[in-house]
Amino acid sequence: MTSWLPLLVLLPFAGAVLCLLVRGRGAPAIGVATSLATAALVLFALWSLQTSGPVRVQVGGWGAPLGIDLAVDGLSMIHLIMTAVIGLFISLYANRYYDGYRGGQKDRARELFWPFWLMLWGAMNALFVSADLFNLYVVLELVGLSAVGLVVLTGTRDVLGAGLRYLLTALAGSMCYLMGVALLYAAHGTLDLFAIGALIQSDGVSRAALMLMVTGLLMKTAVFPLHFWLPPAHASATAPVSALLSALVVKASFYILLRLWFDVFPGVTTPLLGNLLGLLGGGAILWGSLQALRQKRLKLLIAYSTVAQLGYLMFLFPVTAGMADGSSLWLQEVSKGTVCHVLSHALAKASIFLSAGLFILAAGTDQMSAMKGLAERMPLTVFSMALAAVSLMGLPPSGGFIAKWLIMHAVLGVGQWWWAPFLVIGGLLTAGYMFMMLRPAFLEPDPGPGLKPVPRLLEVCTLALAMLSIGIGISAANLLNLVMIGNPFSIPGGGW
Amino acid sequence: MYGILLAGAMAFMLLDAVRILPSEPSGLTGVVDSQMANSGVEHPVTAVLLNFRGYDTWLELGVLLLAVMGVLLFQPGTDLARVQPLARSDAVLRLATSLLLPLAVLVAGYLLWIGKYAAGGAFQAGVVLGAALILLWLSGNATLVILPPHGFRLILVLGFCAFMAVAVGLLIAGQGWLELPPSQAGSLILFIEACATLSIAWTMAALIIGLQPPVSGKQEGGP
């Protein structure tokens, strides 16, 4: 039974349309109901995948190369689950958040958050199950446009500037990707990911396509030095949106990068390109962390932390580039570490942005100097922040620790010891800016106006995400076995 | 400076790539031709857009919907109810409009219908209809602005929803994901295209009209 596969896309889209048509208070109710239903559906999909293995569906019954094929393996499933879990908590949070939000166009934000977010969710689900390069392009556009819509929701001046910059970058990235798709189609006459992977030769066409597609996707993933659009967009959006963007949206384009790397271009990648990408990752860690240390505003600090943390994802490429033997232990290990980092960063970053949202609701500002005494007044929020910080720093037993351990192990295992200092220094710098963020919370509070109380439900959602980011470290073995269903990290060939 | 070097390197790679591309197109023309009989239409472009790769077209309609919603975000209330209509224009433009408008509607309908047999279809028909709506607006008529917000949004989502309704109906009928049965494919495609034509026309017009400033005095903050 694969009837859940179309529903993964249909359900959120139907919810989005309903939210658009219903005026006033109806939209949040429909939005939350759709989120619950979609999350339940993903759970069913997980059960189905575990019992009957990887799925391949031909849309319209035509089959590649004429039609579009969808494919679900462990890597797709873990991303679907990540989106569902984080999406559900953010939905519950957003439902109450906009009630207490001050500034911008509050009512409009409360109403229009839902259609844009549900379109984004449906588009991300479509992205994680697609096996067609052009279909992925269309879906990337959907993801990009709905994300931009979410950023400019409140319509204030700094939001518009950030949103426009984000839109232009996203479009440029899509165009680069599309040019690569055009080259591959011209050369091979099919758009199916796995079919192209089986046909591809290391020639000028595939090298140009690889460069174009990698560049476009790096732009969308905000990998240093193409990260310039991320901090303003993620810092100026409302807190639930920042959480969605930092936790999920940047991971969507990274997912395509992974697919391309393992399924389309394994014969084309070279150690030179891999090392270049690793270098960008190292640059991201250093630059993002140093910038985070210089920030005075809480949400900008968290946004720069995203820039830094995305760097860790890049070490997969130098380790696996040009690897001839697909069964290599190190390849499996670095891939598992990278996926683990995707997950734990998503959970921790979503939680920490939601914490920032709670602080903004209570204090009406996100200046870190106003956080004095927060530990006393909002202990649950500060506790969530600290838990998420533990995962981001990579302290055991968090998911971040397992991720960085696996990546470090693989990097040393293949003898590329020069990436290790980046990992170590990155951890220290993360600890630096996280302690800088938490320090004022434990100081004596300033006398003055107190904090507005925040709904308990919001604090619970935030705490749940933080605890999950620690928890996946404890159950990492099960999760990483799930990722290996269908053997997504195999070289060469890749198809199944 | 580095930018220019990088752009130069990229251009060189592209030129090199295009040079070694096969001169004989290895596309899917043959495969498309062999399946035309099952597509429900007689024009290959329509068959690819609405049937073979209908899933992509459905998602593209979603892209259009998001684009127009994004633009309407800059209108208070996100509909056109508060847009200031243009002043009535001169008699010549009004006369020209009254002559062209019925013709445009007729052409749009024809383009929609001919899509089954030749170049045409929802996108072309929608653009012609959308141009007619914009012409109506430019000649001083209120057009989309007088629609109630509800009806306006309903038309915007119509094409996207028609596709979705067909997909759900087929799933309930026991067909695969977007699997149009060859015997009914023709009429289903016409239904989808008719709905999409309206949505595309309204989207095009709303993209232009939505950029007009709202009536002053009623502005609720924002840009």
Interface residues (C-beta under 8 A of the other chain):
Chain A: S3 L5 P6 L10 F13 A14 V17 L20 L21 R23 V57 Q58 V59 G60 G61 W62 P65 L66 G67 I68 L70 G104 Q105 R108 L112 P115 F116 M119 A123 A126 F134 N135 V138 V139 E141 L142 L145 S146 V148 G149 V152 L153 G155 T156 R157 L160 M179 L183 Y185 A186 A187 H188 G189 T190 D203 G204 V205 R207 A208 A209 M211 L212
Chain B: M10 M13 L14 D16 A17 R19 I20 L21 P22 P25 S26 G27 L28 V31 V32 Q35 N51 F52 R53 G54 Y55 D56 L59 E60 G62 V63 L65 L66 A67 M69 G70 L73 F74 P76 G77 T78 P149 H150 R153 L154 V157 F160 C161 M164 A167 V168 L171 G176 W177 L178 E179 L180 E220 G221 G222 P223
